[in-house]
Amino acid sequence: MKQNGMCLASQDGFGQVYDCGSCGNIHVCVGPVSLSLSPPAYLDLVAMLSTSAANFEMWMEHRKTLESDREMPGYGVD
């Protein structure tokens, strides 16, 4: 017996994540790219993306600090 599918997330013009209800995989579609992942692989992807988002946020803060240091008077002057 097939179960009904379910949209897990959707963003207009970007993509969606859904369970079609028949194959047992989670489908991740972003633009023209589509991935069909087993539930454990999907959760690994989510964990990896969450970690990368946190690291990206820290990296952007670091870059902002470096840029503001360059704008300070006397930067690079011995």
Backbone bond lengths (Angstrom), bond angles and torsions (degrees), N, CA, C in turn:
res aa  C-N    CA-C-N  psi(-1)  N-CA   C-N-CA  omega(-1)  CA-C   N-CA-C  phi
1 M - - - 1.448 - - 1.524 109.36 -
2 K 1.312 117.94 129.07 1.456 123.19 179.30 1.519 110.21 -83.07
3 Q 1.330 114.30 141.16 1.462 119.69 174.87 1.517 108.64 -93.56
4 N 1.325 115.54 159.71 1.457 119.81 176.59 1.520 109.33 -72.05
5 G 1.318 116.20 144.19 1.454 121.40 176.66 1.517 111.34 -75.02
6 M 1.330 114.79 169.41 1.463 119.18 -178.81 1.521 109.67 -149.59
7 C 1.321 116.13 132.45 1.456 121.70 172.91 1.529 107.32 -80.30
8 L 1.324 116.41 122.18 1.464 121.54 -178.79 1.522 111.74 -90.00
9 A 1.326 116.56 -30.13 1.468 121.85 177.69 1.518 108.37 -165.87
10 S 1.331 114.83 149.07 1.456 119.93 179.42 1.520 109.32 -152.81
11 Q 1.318 115.39 140.60 1.466 120.56 174.80 1.520 107.35 -135.28
12 D 1.325 115.59 116.51 1.465 120.92 -177.69 1.523 111.36 -52.86
13 G 1.320 115.68 133.26 1.451 121.42 177.18 1.526 113.74 76.70
14 F 1.325 118.30 0.81 1.461 120.29 -179.19 1.523 111.70 -123.08
15 G 1.333 117.01 -59.24 1.458 118.20 -179.16 1.514 112.89 171.86
16 Q 1.320 114.17 -170.04 1.461 119.98 179.88 1.523 110.70 -155.44
17 V 1.320 114.26 160.85 1.460 122.88 174.37 1.522 105.80 -126.71
18 Y 1.324 116.13 129.07 1.458 117.91 -178.51 1.525 111.73 -150.97
19 D 1.310 113.77 158.61 1.459 123.50 171.54 1.523 104.80 -107.81
20 C 1.325 116.71 116.67 1.467 119.35 -176.29 1.526 111.91 -71.34
21 G 1.331 116.95 -16.77 1.456 120.13 177.56 1.511 114.60 87.57
22 S 1.343 117.91 0.13 1.461 117.23 -177.67 1.524 114.32 -127.78
23 C 1.326 119.01 -30.93 1.471 119.09 -173.46 1.525 113.89 -99.02
24 G 1.336 117.85 -12.67 1.452 120.82 179.62 1.508 114.41 87.64
25 N 1.332 117.32 -1.72 1.460 121.60 179.57 1.520 111.30 -102.19
26 I 1.319 114.35 161.81 1.464 121.57 171.71 1.522 106.08 -101.12
27 H 1.314 116.93 132.94 1.462 122.61 -177.11 1.532 108.89 -105.72
28 V 1.328 114.88 125.49 1.461 121.91 178.96 1.521 106.75 -115.77
29 C 1.320 116.65 116.71 1.455 121.71 -178.99 1.525 109.13 -120.05
30 V 1.336 115.51 122.67 1.466 121.79 176.40 1.516 106.35 -130.52
31 G 1.337 115.77 113.52 1.460 119.27 -175.74 1.521 109.35 54.81
32 P 1.337 116.96 -130.36 1.459 119.62 -178.20 1.531 113.87 -83.73
33 V 1.333 117.47 -1.18 1.459 121.24 -176.95 1.523 110.45 -95.99
34 S 1.335 115.76 132.94 1.460 121.04 179.76 1.522 108.88 -132.27
35 L 1.332 115.84 128.62 1.463 122.14 176.68 1.520 109.01 -117.15
36 S 1.306 116.62 137.26 1.464 122.20 172.32 1.519 106.24 -113.63
37 L 1.328 116.05 114.13 1.454 121.06 -173.35 1.523 111.15 -121.76
38 S 1.328 115.67 144.03 1.457 119.30 171.64 1.532 107.21 -64.30
39 P 1.320 118.55 155.52 1.471 119.08 179.37 1.536 113.93 -53.47
40 P 1.345 120.43 -43.15 1.475 118.12 177.23 1.539 112.73 -64.35
41 A 1.333 117.35 -38.59 1.464 120.48 178.18 1.519 110.53 -66.40
42 Y 1.331 117.18 -38.37 1.472 120.94 176.87 1.527 110.07 -61.19
43 L 1.336 117.23 -44.89 1.467 120.15 179.55 1.530 111.30 -65.57
44 D 1.339 117.64 -34.37 1.475 120.48 174.25 1.527 110.58 -64.10
45 L 1.332 117.08 -41.15 1.463 121.21 177.80 1.525 110.65 -62.72
46 V 1.326 116.73 -44.57 1.468 121.02 178.90 1.522 110.34 -60.69
47 A 1.330 117.68 -43.85 1.471 121.12 179.05 1.525 110.58 -63.37
48 M 1.330 117.39 -43.10 1.458 120.90 179.85 1.531 111.35 -64.08
49 L 1.339 116.69 -43.71 1.464 120.04 179.19 1.524 111.81 -66.80
50 S 1.335 117.33 -37.19 1.463 120.69 177.64 1.526 110.51 -63.61
51 T 1.324 116.26 -43.08 1.458 120.53 177.84 1.526 110.88 -64.29
52 S 1.322 116.37 -43.32 1.462 119.42 179.97 1.524 111.08 -65.60
53 A 1.325 118.10 -35.64 1.470 120.93 178.23 1.527 110.55 -65.75
54 A 1.330 117.11 -41.65 1.470 120.39 178.05 1.525 110.41 -65.51
55 N 1.328 117.14 -43.59 1.466 120.54 178.22 1.520 111.57 -64.91
56 F 1.327 117.29 -38.03 1.464 121.51 178.19 1.524 110.37 -63.94
57 E 1.323 116.44 -42.22 1.463 120.59 179.23 1.531 110.25 -61.15
58 M 1.339 117.05 -44.28 1.461 120.09 178.13 1.521 111.33 -64.87
59 W 1.337 116.73 -40.05 1.455 121.22 178.75 1.537 111.02 -63.07
60 M 1.322 117.02 -42.11 1.470 120.03 179.12 1.527 110.76 -64.41
61 E 1.329 117.83 -38.73 1.475 120.70 176.21 1.522 110.46 -63.64
62 H 1.320 116.91 -40.92 1.463 121.62 178.20 1.528 110.52 -62.09
63 R 1.325 116.27 -45.96 1.469 120.51 179.02 1.526 111.17 -61.94
64 K 1.334 116.38 -40.77 1.464 120.38 178.97 1.525 110.26 -61.76
65 T 1.331 117.04 -40.59 1.463 121.33 178.33 1.527 110.33 -64.27
66 L 1.329 117.12 -43.82 1.459 120.47 178.63 1.524 111.20 -61.73
67 E 1.314 117.30 -42.32 1.459 121.21 -179.77 1.523 111.37 -66.02
68 S 1.332 117.67 -40.25 1.471 119.54 179.65 1.523 110.41 -69.85
69 D 1.344 118.48 -32.94 1.463 121.21 176.19 1.523 110.64 -64.05
70 R 1.325 117.80 -37.23 1.467 121.83 179.28 1.523 111.82 -66.29
71 E 1.313 116.65 -28.70 1.456 120.94 -177.25 1.539 112.24 -82.17
72 M 1.327 117.48 -8.45 1.452 120.20 -178.14 1.529 110.15 -74.37
73 P 1.344 117.69 142.21 1.469 120.95 177.87 1.525 110.27 -59.58
74 G 1.325 116.68 138.97 1.448 121.10 177.94 1.511 113.94 87.00
75 Y 1.325 117.81 1.89 1.461 120.14 179.48 1.527 109.17 -61.56
76 G 1.314 115.92 126.99 1.457 120.78 176.64 1.505 113.92 81.58
77 V 1.338 117.58 5.69 1.456 120.96 -179.35 1.522 108.07 -98.51
78 D 1.344 116.52 127.99 1.472 120.21 178.87 1.496 111.22 -89.21
